[in-house]
Amino acid sequence: MAARGGNRATPKSEILLALTAGETPPLGNIWRITAKKSDFYLDTVGATGSTMHISLHGPQKDFTDHKFHLKVDRRAAGDARESGHFVEHMVPPKGRPFRGRKVAENAYQVVRLRWRWHLQRPKFRDAAVSGNAPEIGEGQSGRKLGAKLKENSAWDVDVFVAYGTPYWPSELGRPRNGDPRMGPVGNDSDLWLTAASVHRSEMLDPSPEHLVPRLPGIGETPNRLTCGGLGPDGEKDMYWFVETITARELLEDWPDQGA
């Protein structure tokens, strides 16, 4: 995947996001943001990519307001389990709706994607690899972070949806090392999706506790894992997805330990 943010002079309908450790393959999932007609979709690329997605619907003839929700394809989830992948969720059959966290007039933060620094640590790196990066095609842009994250830090991509005009968080300020902005991507409902690349300390901005399983202990087998859920107090209207490392033994004992 090219380490670029896309050309704003040429509208893009899809953004691909990946973490590496320089020349390594992607660590943790590759995430994809797609614009389709009056909607946006967020999902992952790879063997389990069709299992779950976030859909961000703009106003349509059936409803006059936006509609955001998380959905799980139960058939795809079953196929993934049979193929040896760990897939567990508590999402209702019709999906789980959410409002988005209002950040400005007619603007909402809908998702935070987080890659934890543990993915880049040499002792976990082999387990963190998710596959080869896809080629960037027509209508796509890509953002790859290959720089070494600081200890106990994370790479966040904050995703926003706004009516009428793109929204950018004011705290981005004036970038020192490249443009942290991705997008904007528009759709037929006059909604604009933007994403901001941010480095944060997990000491100051920790991941939600319920989305961070323990790390492998001595003698245990590292395993990459994506944990998703609504945020903590103040962020309960938006979704977090945390790319991290845990112990395979924990996943194998999930009915006893993971509920």
C-alpha positions, 0 to 999 in steps of 0.5 A: 500500500502506498504511503500517501494520503490521496490527491484532493484534486481527484475525488476518491470513493475509498480509503484504505488504512494500515499499520506496519513497522517499516518494511513489514506487512500490515500489522493488525487489520487493514481497514477500508472506508467506502462511499456508495451513493447516499451511504458510507461503509467501514469494514476490514480487508481480508479473510473475515472482512465480510463478517462485520461492517459499520454503515453510515446512511444519509437521509433517504426517502424512508427516513429524513435523518442520518442512520448509523449502525453496526451489522454482523453477517451471521453466515459470514461469521459462522464461515469464519469460525469454521475456518479457524478464526475467532469471532464472537459478538453480541450484536442483535440480528438487525444490527446495533444503531448508534447516533454518533458523538456530536462534535459541531453543528451537523457534524458527528464523530462516528468511529475511532480506529486504534492500532496499539504499539504492541503490534509493532513490538518485535516479540509480537510482530509475527502474530500481528501480521494480517496479510499482504497490503492490497494495491491502490486502484482507481478511485482509492487512496491509502494511508500507511503508518510505518513509523515506530510508535512510542511505548504505550502509545497508539495510532488513531484514525478518527472518522467524522461525518458532517452535513453540507461541508467537511468537518476537521477537528480544530485540535489538529492545528498546523501539521509538522510531519505531513497532513493528518487529514484524509478525505473528504469523501462525499456522497449523494446525501450531501454528507461528507466523511473525513478522517484524522490521523492522530498519535496518542499516549495510552497513558493519557488517552487509554483504550476502553477497558472492555476492549483491551484483553490482557497481553500474553503471559510467559509461555503463552502464544501471541494472537492478534485481535480486533475488539469493537464496542461503544466508547466509555462515558462521553463517547457512548454514541460512537464506536471504537475498534482496537487492534491489539495483541492477546493470548491465544489461550485466552481466546480458546477459553473465551466462554469461561474468561471472555464473557 
